[in-house]
């Protein structure tokens, strides 16, 4: 199939597929006229790239994961990403809790002790000029 057909199948703009090719994630065959052609293995590859992006992986990480036939050959990279995801989940849960509290608090935002505590916790302490 052509780049346009592959892009349409996944609902992607063609420039995304070109970018992935430049990043080494896709390697379509080329005809004499220079046109890209994609086959069934490319469909799987695009699906795997999209799954990885949905999981929050960067193109660089995806390039590493897809550099071998089995992405599980890169357990260290996957374990590192789990740590990143755990941090993101904790941040999202904290943000959700803060918003839920703000919605449920009967006090005006300026009078809410919880809001004050949250605001104060985000203000960095001054750095000691004698200790870098």
N, CA, C and O atoms as a GROMACS GRO file, in nm:
protein
  528
    1UNK      N    1   0.084  -0.118   0.000
    1UNK     CA    2   0.000   0.000   0.000
    1UNK      C    3   0.088   0.124   0.000
    1UNK      O    4   0.207   0.117   0.033
    2UNK      N    5   0.031   0.235  -0.036
    2UNK     CA    6   0.105   0.362  -0.041
    2UNK      C    7   0.110   0.424   0.097
    2UNK      O    8   0.043   0.379   0.189
    3UNK      N    9   0.190   0.528   0.110
    3UNK     CA   10   0.198   0.599   0.238
    3UNK      C   11   0.062   0.661   0.274
    3UNK      O   12   0.023   0.663   0.390
    4UNK      N   13  -0.008   0.710   0.173
    4UNK     CA   14  -0.141   0.768   0.198
    4UNK      C   15  -0.240   0.664   0.247
    4UNK      O   16  -0.320   0.691   0.336
    5UNK      N   17  -0.234   0.545   0.188
    5UNK     CA   18  -0.325   0.437   0.230
    5UNK      C   19  -0.294   0.391   0.372
    5UNK      O   20  -0.384   0.369   0.452
    6UNK      N   21  -0.164   0.377   0.403
    6UNK     CA   22  -0.126   0.336   0.538
    6UNK      C   23  -0.166   0.442   0.640
    6UNK      O   24  -0.220   0.410   0.745
    7UNK      N   25  -0.138   0.566   0.608
    7UNK     CA   26  -0.173   0.676   0.699
    7UNK      C   27  -0.324   0.680   0.723
    7UNK      O   28  -0.369   0.694   0.836
    8UNK      N   29  -0.401   0.667   0.616
    8UNK     CA   30  -0.547   0.671   0.629
    8UNK      C   31  -0.599   0.555   0.713
    8UNK      O   32  -0.693   0.570   0.791
    9UNK      N   33  -0.537   0.440   0.698
    9UNK     CA   34  -0.582   0.322   0.773
    9UNK      C   35  -0.570   0.345   0.924
    9UNK      O   36  -0.653   0.295   1.001
   10UNK      N   37  -0.469   0.420   0.965
   10UNK     CA   38  -0.448   0.446   1.107
   10UNK      C   39  -0.497   0.584   1.149
   10UNK      O   40  -0.489   0.620   1.266
   11UNK      N   41  -0.548   0.663   1.054
   11UNK     CA   42  -0.594   0.797   1.087
   11UNK      C   43  -0.480   0.892   1.119
   11UNK      O   44  -0.495   0.981   1.203
   12UNK      N   45  -0.368   0.873   1.054
   12UNK     CA   46  -0.249   0.956   1.077
   12UNK      C   47  -0.221   1.043   0.956
   12UNK      O   48  -0.255   1.006   0.844
   13UNK      N   49  -0.159   1.159   0.978
   13UNK     CA   50  -0.110   1.236   0.863
   13UNK      C   51   0.014   1.166   0.807
   13UNK      O   52   0.089   1.103   0.881
   14UNK      N   53   0.035   1.178   0.678
   14UNK     CA   54   0.149   1.111   0.615
   14UNK      C   55   0.283   1.160   0.670
   14UNK      O   56   0.381   1.085   0.672
   15UNK      N   57   0.288   1.286   0.713
   15UNK     CA   58   0.417   1.337   0.764
   15UNK      C   59   0.462   1.262   0.889
   15UNK      O   60   0.581   1.255   0.917
   16UNK      N   61   0.368   1.206   0.964
   16UNK     CA   62   0.405   1.127   1.083
   16UNK      C   63   0.480   1.002   1.040
   16UNK      O   64   0.582   0.967   1.099
   17UNK      N   65   0.431   0.935   0.938
   17UNK     CA   66   0.500   0.815   0.889
   17UNK      C   67   0.637   0.849   0.833
   17UNK      O   68   0.732   0.774   0.851
   18UNK      N   69   0.647   0.962   0.765
   18UNK     CA   70   0.778   1.004   0.714
   18UNK      C   71   0.874   1.033   0.830
   18UNK      O   72   0.991   0.997   0.824
   19UNK      N   73   0.822   1.097   0.934
   19UNK     CA   74   0.905   1.127   1.052
   19UNK      C   75   0.952   0.996   1.117
   19UNK      O   76   1.069   0.984   1.154
   20UNK      N   77   0.863   0.901   1.131
   20UNK     CA   78   0.901   0.772   1.190
   20UNK      C   79   1.004   0.702   1.103
   20UNK      O   80   1.093   0.634   1.155
   21UNK      N   81   0.994   0.718   0.973
   21UNK     CA   82   1.095   0.659   0.884
   21UNK      C   83   1.230   0.726   0.907
   21UNK      O   84   1.332   0.658   0.916
   22UNK      N   85   1.230   0.857   0.917
   22UNK     CA   86   1.354   0.931   0.944
   22UNK      C   87   1.414   0.889   1.078
   22UNK      O   88   1.536   0.883   1.093
   23UNK      N   89   1.328   0.862   1.176
   23UNK     CA   90   1.374   0.820   1.309
   23UNK      C   91   1.417   0.674   1.312
   23UNK      O   92   1.464   0.625   1.414
   24UNK      N   93   1.402   0.603   1.199
   24UNK     CA   94   1.445   0.464   1.192
   24UNK      C   95   1.341   0.364   1.240
   24UNK      O   96   1.371   0.246   1.256
   25UNK      N   97   1.219   0.410   1.264
   25UNK     CA   98   1.115   0.319   1.313
   25UNK      C   99   1.045   0.243   1.201
   25UNK      O  100   0.994   0.133   1.223
   26UNK      N  101   1.043   0.300   1.083
   26UNK     CA  102   0.981   0.235   0.966
   26UNK      C  103   1.084   0.228   0.854
   26UNK      O  104   1.168   0.317   0.839
   27UNK      N  105   1.076   0.122   0.776
   27UNK     CA  106   1.167   0.106   0.662
   27UNK      C  107   1.088   0.050   0.544
   27UNK      O  108   1.099  -0.069   0.513
   28UNK      N  109   1.008   0.135   0.479
   28UNK     CA  110   0.929   0.086   0.367
   28UNK      C  111   1.018   0.048   0.248
   28UNK      O  112   1.132   0.095   0.236
   29UNK      N  113   0.965  -0.037   0.164
   29UNK     CA  114   1.038  -0.065   0.040
   29UNK      C  115   1.016   0.053  -0.054
   29UNK      O  116   0.917   0.126  -0.043
   30UNK      N  117   1.110   0.070  -0.144
   30UNK     CA  118   1.101   0.181  -0.240
   30UNK      C  119   1.095   0.124  -0.382
   30UNK      O  120   1.169   0.031  -0.416
   31UNK      N  121   1.009   0.180  -0.462
   31UNK     CA  122   1.002   0.143  -0.604
   31UNK      C  123   1.103   0.226  -0.681
   31UNK      O  124   1.163   0.319  -0.627
   32UNK      N  125   1.122   0.192  -0.807
   32UNK     CA  126   1.217   0.263  -0.892
   32UNK      C  127   1.187   0.413  -0.895
   32UNK      O  128   1.279   0.495  -0.905
   33UNK      N  129   1.062   0.448  -0.887
   33UNK     CA  130   1.022   0.589  -0.890
   33UNK      C  131   1.040   0.658  -0.754
   33UNK      O  132   1.011   0.776  -0.741
   34UNK      N  133   1.087   0.584  -0.654
   34UNK     CA  134   1.112   0.642  -0.522
   34UNK      C  135   0.993   0.638  -0.428
   34UNK      O  136   1.005   0.677  -0.312
   35UNK      N  137   0.878   0.592  -0.476
   35UNK     CA  138   0.758   0.588  -0.392
   35UNK      C  139   0.770   0.478  -0.287
   35UNK      O  140   0.819   0.369  -0.315
   36UNK      N  141   0.724   0.509  -0.168
   36UNK     CA  142   0.725   0.413  -0.058
   36UNK      C  143   0.612   0.313  -0.079
   36UNK      O  144   0.504   0.346  -0.129
   37UNK      N  145   0.640   0.189  -0.038
   37UNK     CA  146   0.536   0.085  -0.039
   37UNK      C  147   0.541   0.012   0.094
   37UNK      O  148   0.648  -0.020   0.146
   38UNK      N  149   0.424  -0.013   0.149
   38UNK     CA  150   0.412  -0.077   0.280
   38UNK      C  151   0.335  -0.207   0.268
   38UNK      O  152   0.243  -0.218   0.187
   39UNK      N  153   0.373  -0.304   0.350
   39UNK     CA  154   0.306  -0.434   0.350
   39UNK      C  155   0.257  -0.471   0.489
   39UNK      O  156   0.262  -0.388   0.580
   40UNK      N  157   0.210  -0.594   0.505
   40UNK     CA  158   0.157  -0.639   0.635
   40UNK      C  159   0.253  -0.620   0.753
   40UNK      O  160   0.208  -0.582   0.861
   41UNK      N  161   0.384  -0.645   0.737
   41UNK     CA  162   0.472  -0.620   0.852
   41UNK      C  163   0.472  -0.473   0.896
   41UNK      O  164   0.487  -0.443   1.015
   42UNK      N  165   0.454  -0.382   0.801
   42UNK     CA  166   0.450  -0.240   0.835
   42UNK      C  167   0.323  -0.205   0.912
   42UNK      O  168   0.325  -0.118   0.999
   43UNK      N  169   0.213  -0.274   0.882
   43UNK     CA  170   0.089  -0.253   0.960
   43UNK      C  171   0.112  -0.288   1.107
   43UNK      O  172   0.074  -0.212   1.196
   44UNK      N  173   0.175  -0.402   1.130
   44UNK     CA  174   0.206  -0.443   1.268
   44UNK      C  175   0.302  -0.344   1.334
   44UNK      O  176   0.286  -0.309   1.451
   45UNK      N  177   0.399  -0.299   1.258
   45UNK     CA  178   0.498  -0.206   1.312
   45UNK      C  179   0.432  -0.075   1.354
   45UNK      O  180   0.460  -0.024   1.462
   46UNK      N  181   0.345  -0.021   1.269
   46UNK     CA  182   0.276   0.104   1.303
   46UNK      C  183   0.188   0.081   1.426
   46UNK      O  184   0.182   0.167   1.514
   47UNK      N  185   0.119  -0.032   1.431
   47UNK     CA  186   0.035  -0.063   1.548
   47UNK      C  187   0.120  -0.068   1.675
   47UNK      O  188   0.079  -0.016   1.779
   48UNK      N  189   0.238  -0.129   1.666
   48UNK     CA  190   0.327  -0.137   1.784
   48UNK      C  191   0.380   0.001   1.823
   48UNK      O  192   0.391   0.031   1.941
   49UNK      N  193   0.411   0.084   1.725
   49UNK     CA  194   0.458   0.220   1.755
   49UNK      C  195   0.347   0.297   1.827
   49UNK      O  196   0.372   0.365   1.926
   50UNK      N  197   0.226   0.285   1.776
   50UNK     CA  198   0.114   0.356   1.840
   50UNK      C  199   0.088   0.305   1.981
   50UNK      O  200   0.058   0.384   2.071
   51UNK      N  201   0.100   0.174   2.002
   51UNK     CA  202   0.084   0.119   2.136
   51UNK      C  203   0.192   0.175   2.230
   51UNK      O  204   0.163   0.211   2.343
   52UNK      N  205   0.314   0.182   2.181
   52UNK     CA  206   0.424   0.235   2.262
   52UNK      C  207   0.402   0.381   2.295
   52UNK      O  208   0.428   0.424   2.407
   53UNK      N  209   0.355   0.459   2.196
   53UNK     CA  210   0.328   0.601   2.221
   53UNK      C  211   0.215   0.616   2.322
   53UNK      O  212   0.220   0.704   2.408
   54UNK      N  213   0.112   0.530   2.312
   54UNK     CA  214   0.003   0.533   2.410
   54UNK      C  215   0.055   0.502   2.551
   54UNK      O  216   0.001   0.551   2.650
   55UNK      N  217   0.160   0.421   2.558
   55UNK     CA  218   0.220   0.387   2.687
   55UNK      C  219   0.314   0.496   2.736
   55UNK      O  220   0.371   0.487   2.845
   56UNK      N  221   0.331   0.601   2.654
   56UNK     CA  222   0.414   0.713   2.696
   56UNK      C  223   0.561   0.700   2.660
   56UNK      O  224   0.644   0.776   2.710
   57UNK      N  225   0.595   0.606   2.574
   57UNK     CA  226   0.735   0.588   2.535
   57UNK      C  227   0.775   0.691   2.430
   57UNK      O  228   0.695   0.727   2.343
   58UNK      N  229   0.898   0.736   2.437
   58UNK     CA  230   0.951   0.830   2.338
   58UNK      C  231   0.986   0.754   2.211
   58UNK      O  232   0.994   0.631   2.211
   59UNK      N  233   1.006   0.828   2.103
   59UNK     CA  234   1.048   0.764   1.978
   59UNK      C  235   1.184   0.696   1.995
   59UNK      O  236   1.208   0.590   1.937
   60UNK      N  237   1.272   0.757   2.074
   60UNK     CA  238   1.403   0.696   2.100
   60UNK      C  239   1.390   0.563   2.172
   60UNK      O  240   1.456   0.465   2.136
   61UNK      N  241   1.304   0.559   2.274
   61UNK     CA  242   1.281   0.435   2.347
   61UNK      C  243   1.217   0.330   2.256
   61UNK      O  244   1.254   0.213   2.259
   62UNK      N  245   1.122   0.375   2.174
   62UNK     CA  246   1.058   0.282   2.080
   62UNK      C  247   1.158   0.227   1.981
   62UNK      O  248   1.153   0.109   1.945
   63UNK      N  249   1.249   0.311   1.936
   63UNK     CA  250   1.352   0.266   1.844
   63UNK      C  251   1.435   0.155   1.907
   63UNK      O  252   1.467   0.056   1.842
   64UNK      N  253   1.470   0.173   2.034
   64UNK     CA  254   1.546   0.069   2.105
   64UNK      C  255   1.464  -0.058   2.120
   64UNK      O  256   1.512  -0.168   2.093
   65UNK      N  257   1.338  -0.042   2.164
   65UNK     CA  258   1.254  -0.159   2.187
   65UNK      C  259   1.230  -0.239   2.059
   65UNK      O  260   1.224  -0.362   2.061
   66UNK      N  261   1.215  -0.168   1.948
   66UNK     CA  262   1.183  -0.234   1.823
   66UNK      C  263   1.307  -0.270   1.741
   66UNK      O  264   1.296  -0.313   1.626
   67UNK      N  265   1.425  -0.253   1.801
   67UNK     CA  266   1.549  -0.285   1.730
   67UNK      C  267   1.575  -0.436   1.726
   67UNK      O  268   1.661  -0.482   1.651
   68UNK      N  269   1.502  -0.511   1.807
   68UNK     CA  270   1.513  -0.657   1.807
   68UNK      C  271   1.374  -0.715   1.782
   68UNK      O  272   1.274  -0.646   1.800
   69UNK      N  273   1.368  -0.841   1.741
   69UNK     CA  274   1.236  -0.900   1.716
   69UNK      C  275   1.145  -0.904   1.839
   69UNK      O  276   1.023  -0.902   1.826
   70UNK      N  277   1.205  -0.908   1.958
   70UNK     CA  278   1.126  -0.918   2.081
   70UNK      C  279   1.152  -0.794   2.168
   70UNK      O  280   1.260  -0.781   2.224
   71UNK      N  281   1.053  -0.704   2.181
   71UNK     CA  282   1.073  -0.586   2.265
   71UNK      C  283   1.109  -0.620   2.410
   71UNK      O  284   1.168  -0.537   2.480
   72UNK      N  285   1.074  -0.741   2.455
   72UNK     CA  286   1.106  -0.780   2.593
   72UNK      C  287   1.254  -0.811   2.612
   72UNK      O  288   1.298  -0.843   2.722
   73UNK      N  289   1.332  -0.800   2.503
   73UNK     CA  290   1.477  -0.810   2.516
   73UNK      C  291   1.533  -0.690   2.591
   73UNK      O  292   1.648  -0.691   2.633
   74UNK      N  293   1.453  -0.586   2.607
   74UNK     CA  294   1.497  -0.461   2.668
   74UNK      C  295   1.427  -0.438   2.802
   74UNK      O  296   1.362  -0.336   2.823
   75UNK      N  297   1.440  -0.535   2.892
   75UNK     CA  298   1.368  -0.526   3.020
   75UNK      C  299   1.413  -0.406   3.102
   75UNK      O  300   1.332  -0.347   3.173
   76UNK      N  301   1.540  -0.368   3.095
   76UNK     CA  302   1.587  -0.253   3.173
   76UNK      C  303   1.514  -0.126   3.131
   76UNK      O  304   1.470  -0.048   3.216
   77UNK      N  305   1.500  -0.104   3.001
   77UNK     CA  306   1.430   0.013   2.951
   77UNK      C  307   1.284   0.011   2.995
   77UNK      O  308   1.230   0.114   3.035
   78UNK      N  309   1.221  -0.106   2.988
   78UNK     CA  310   1.081  -0.117   3.028
   78UNK      C  311   1.064  -0.094   3.178
   78UNK      O  312   0.968  -0.030   3.220
   79UNK      N  313   1.157  -0.144   3.258
   79UNK     CA  314   1.149  -0.122   3.403
   79UNK      C  315   1.167   0.025   3.436
   79UNK      O  316   1.099   0.078   3.524
   80UNK      N  317   1.259   0.092   3.366
   80UNK     CA  318   1.277   0.237   3.386
   80UNK      C  319   1.147   0.311   3.354
   80UNK      O  320   1.108   0.404   3.424
   81UNK      N  321   1.082   0.268   3.247
   81UNK     CA  322   0.959   0.337   3.207
   81UNK      C  323   0.847   0.314   3.309
   81UNK      O  324   0.764   0.402   3.330
   82UNK      N  325   0.846   0.198   3.372
   82UNK     CA  326   0.747   0.174   3.478
   82UNK      C  327   0.767   0.275   3.590
   82UNK      O  328   0.670   0.325   3.646
   83UNK      N  329   0.892   0.305   3.625
   83UNK     CA  330   0.921   0.405   3.728
   83UNK      C  331   0.867   0.542   3.686
   83UNK      O  332   0.808   0.613   3.767
   84UNK      N  333   0.888   0.577   3.560
   84UNK     CA  334   0.835   0.705   3.508
   84UNK      C  335   0.684   0.706   3.516
   84UNK      O  336   0.624   0.805   3.559
   85UNK      N  337   0.621   0.596   3.475
   85UNK     CA  338   0.474   0.589   3.479
   85UNK      C  339   0.422   0.596   3.623
   85UNK      O  340   0.321   0.662   3.649
   86UNK      N  341   0.490   0.530   3.716
   86UNK     CA  342   0.448   0.537   3.856
   86UNK      C  343   0.451   0.681   3.906
   86UNK      O  344   0.361   0.724   3.978
   87UNK      N  345   0.555   0.756   3.868
   87UNK     CA  346   0.565   0.897   3.909
   87UNK      C  347   0.452   0.978   3.847
   87UNK      O  348   0.390   1.061   3.915
   88UNK      N  349   0.424   0.955   3.719
   88UNK     CA  350   0.315   1.028   3.651
   88UNK      C  351   0.180   0.996   3.714
   88UNK      O  352   0.096   1.084   3.732
   89UNK      N  353   0.160   0.868   3.748
   89UNK     CA  354   0.034   0.827   3.810
   89UNK      C  355   0.018   0.896   3.945
   89UNK      O  356  -0.090   0.944   3.978
   90UNK      N  357   0.126   0.899   4.024
   90UNK     CA  358   0.120   0.965   4.155
   90UNK      C  359   0.089   1.114   4.139
   90UNK      O  360   0.010   1.169   4.215
   91UNK      N  361   0.151   1.179   4.040
   91UNK     CA  362   0.124   1.321   4.015
   91UNK      C  363  -0.021   1.342   3.973
   91UNK      O  364  -0.085   1.436   4.018
   92UNK      N  365  -0.072   1.255   3.888
   92UNK     CA  366  -0.210   1.267   3.842
   92UNK      C  367  -0.308   1.243   3.956
   92UNK      O  368  -0.410   1.312   3.966
   93UNK      N  369  -0.278   1.146   4.042
   93UNK     CA  370  -0.365   1.120   4.157
   93UNK      C  371  -0.364   1.238   4.254
   93UNK      O  372  -0.468   1.274   4.309
   94UNK      N  373  -0.248   1.298   4.274
   94UNK     CA  374  -0.238   1.415   4.360
   94UNK      C  375  -0.317   1.532   4.302
   94UNK      O  376  -0.387   1.602   4.375
   95UNK      N  377  -0.305   1.553   4.173
   95UNK     CA  378  -0.378   1.661   4.107
   95UNK      C  379  -0.528   1.637   4.117
   95UNK      O  380  -0.605   1.730   4.142
   96UNK      N  381  -0.570   1.514   4.097
   96UNK     CA  382  -0.712   1.480   4.107
   96UNK      C  383  -0.763   1.506   4.248
   96UNK      O  384  -0.871   1.562   4.266
   97UNK      N  385  -0.686   1.465   4.347
   97UNK     CA  386  -0.724   1.486   4.487
   97UNK      C  387  -0.738   1.635   4.518
   97UNK      O  388  -0.833   1.677   4.584
   98UNK      N  389  -0.644   1.714   4.469
   98UNK     CA  390  -0.647   1.858   4.492
   98UNK      C  391  -0.773   1.920   4.430
   98UNK      O  392  -0.840   2.002   4.493
   99UNK      N  393  -0.804   1.881   4.309
   99UNK     CA  394  -0.922   1.935   4.241
   99UNK      C  395  -1.050   1.889   4.311
   99UNK      O  396  -1.143   1.968   4.328
  100UNK      N  397  -1.055   1.762   4.350
  100UNK     CA  398  -1.173   1.712   4.421
  100UNK      C  399  -1.194   1.788   4.552
  100UNK      O  400  -1.306   1.822   4.588
  101UNK      N  401  -1.083   1.814   4.624
  101UNK     CA  402  -1.094   1.890   4.748
  101UNK      C  403  -1.144   2.032   4.719
  101UNK      O  404  -1.231   2.082   4.790
  102UNK      N  405  -1.089   2.094   4.618
  102UNK     CA  406  -1.131   2.231   4.584
  102UNK      C  407  -1.279   2.235   4.551
  102UNK      O  408  -1.348   2.330   4.590
  103UNK      N  409  -1.329   2.135   4.481
  103UNK     CA  410  -1.471   2.132   4.446
  103UNK      C  411  -1.560   2.107   4.567
  103UNK      O  412  -1.673   2.157   4.574
  104UNK      N  413  -1.509   2.029   4.663
  104UNK     CA  414  -1.590   1.992   4.780
  104UNK      C  415  -1.576   2.089   4.897
  104UNK      O  416  -1.660   2.090   4.987
  105UNK      N  417  -1.472   2.170   4.897
  105UNK     CA  418  -1.445   2.259   5.010
  105UNK      C  419  -1.555   2.366   5.022
  105UNK      O  420  -1.584   2.436   4.924
  106UNK      N  421  -1.615   2.379   5.140
  106UNK     CA  422  -1.720   2.479   5.157
  106UNK      C  423  -1.665   2.621   5.171
  106UNK      O  424  -1.740   2.719   5.163
  107UNK      N  425  -1.535   2.631   5.192
  107UNK     CA  426  -1.474   2.762   5.213
  107UNK      C  427  -1.432   2.825   5.081
  107UNK      O  428  -1.407   2.755   4.982
  108UNK      N  429  -1.424   2.955   5.081
  108UNK     CA  430  -1.367   3.029   4.970
  108UNK      C  431  -1.222   2.986   4.955
  108UNK      O  432  -1.156   2.957   5.055
  109UNK      N  433  -1.171   2.982   4.832
  109UNK     CA  434  -1.034   2.938   4.807
  109UNK      C  435  -0.934   3.012   4.895
  109UNK      O  436  -0.841   2.950   4.948
  110UNK      N  437  -0.950   3.142   4.912
  110UNK     CA  438  -0.857   3.222   4.993
  110UNK      C  439  -0.860   3.185   5.140
  110UNK      O  440  -0.765   3.212   5.213
  111UNK      N  441  -0.969   3.122   5.186
  111UNK     CA  442  -0.982   3.086   5.328
  111UNK      C  443  -0.962   2.938   5.355
  111UNK      O  444  -0.969   2.894   5.470
  112UNK      N  445  -0.936   2.862   5.253
  112UNK     CA  446  -0.924   2.717   5.268
  112UNK      C  447  -0.784   2.680   5.318
  112UNK      O  448  -0.686   2.706   5.248
  113UNK      N  449  -0.773   2.621   5.437
  113UNK     CA  450  -0.641   2.582   5.490
  113UNK      C  451  -0.571   2.479   5.401
  113UNK      O  452  -0.448   2.483   5.387
  114UNK      N  453  -0.646   2.389   5.341
  114UNK     CA  454  -0.586   2.288   5.254
  114UNK      C  455  -0.521   2.356   5.133
  114UNK      O  456  -0.411   2.319   5.093
  115UNK      N  457  -0.589   2.454   5.075
  115UNK     CA  458  -0.533   2.526   4.961
  115UNK      C  459  -0.406   2.598   5.002
  115UNK      O  460  -0.306   2.597   4.929
  116UNK      N  461  -0.409   2.661   5.119
  116UNK     CA  462  -0.290   2.733   5.168
  116UNK      C  463  -0.172   2.636   5.186
  116UNK      O  464  -0.059   2.667   5.149
  117UNK      N  465  -0.201   2.518   5.243
  117UNK     CA  466  -0.095   2.418   5.265
  117UNK      C  467  -0.036   2.373   5.132
  117UNK      O  468   0.085   2.360   5.118
  118UNK      N  469  -0.123   2.349   5.034
  118UNK     CA  470  -0.077   2.305   4.903
  118UNK      C  471   0.007   2.414   4.835
  118UNK      O  472   0.111   2.384   4.775
  119UNK      N  473  -0.037   2.536   4.844
  119UNK     CA  474   0.036   2.647   4.784
  119UNK      C  475   0.173   2.662   4.850
  119UNK      O  476   0.275   2.673   4.781
  120UNK      N  477   0.175   2.662   4.982
  120UNK     CA  478   0.302   2.677   5.055
  120UNK      C  479   0.399   2.563   5.022
  120UNK      O  480   0.520   2.585   5.015
  121UNK      N  481   0.347   2.443   5.002
  121UNK     CA  482   0.435   2.329   4.973
  121UNK      C  483   0.502   2.342   4.837
  121UNK      O  484   0.602   2.275   4.811
  122UNK      N  485   0.448   2.425   4.750
  122UNK     CA  486   0.505   2.444   4.616
  122UNK      C  487   0.605   2.559   4.609
  122UNK      O  488   0.671   2.578   4.506
  123UNK      N  489   0.617   2.635   4.716
  123UNK     CA  490   0.711   2.748   4.717
  123UNK      C  491   0.847   2.697   4.763
  123UNK      O  492   0.861   2.649   4.875
  124UNK      N  493   0.948   2.706   4.678
  124UNK     CA  494   1.082   2.658   4.715
  124UNK      C  495   1.138   2.739   4.831
  124UNK      O  496   1.112   2.859   4.845
  125UNK      N  497   1.217   2.671   4.914
  125UNK     CA  498   1.284   2.740   5.023
  125UNK      C  499   1.401   2.820   4.965
  125UNK      O  500   1.459   2.780   4.864
  126UNK      N  501   1.435   2.930   5.028
  126UNK     CA  502   1.549   3.008   4.977
  126UNK      C  503   1.679   2.927   4.989
  126UNK      O  504   1.699   2.853   5.084
  127UNK      N  505   1.765   2.944   4.890
  127UNK     CA  506   1.893   2.875   4.890
  127UNK      C  507   1.992   2.952   4.979
  127UNK      O  508   1.996   3.075   4.978
  128UNK      N  509   2.071   2.878   5.054
  128UNK     CA  510   2.175   2.938   5.136
  128UNK      C  511   2.286   2.986   5.042
  128UNK      O  512   2.344   2.904   4.970
  129UNK      N  513   2.318   3.117   5.041
  129UNK     CA  514   2.420   3.168   4.948
  129UNK      C  515   2.558   3.108   4.974
  129UNK      O  516   2.645   3.114   4.887
  130UNK      N  517   2.580   3.051   5.092
  130UNK     CA  518   2.711   2.995   5.126
  130UNK      C  519   2.723   2.848   5.085
  130UNK      O  520   2.833   2.791   5.088
  131UNK      N  521   2.611   2.786   5.048
  131UNK     CA  522   2.612   2.646   5.008
  131UNK      C  523   2.542   2.634   4.872
  131UNK      O  524   2.421   2.653   4.863
  132UNK      N  525   2.618   2.603   4.768
  132UNK     CA  526   2.557   2.592   4.632
  132UNK      C  527   2.462   2.476   4.620
  132UNK      O  528   2.404   2.454   4.513
   0.00000   0.00000   0.00000
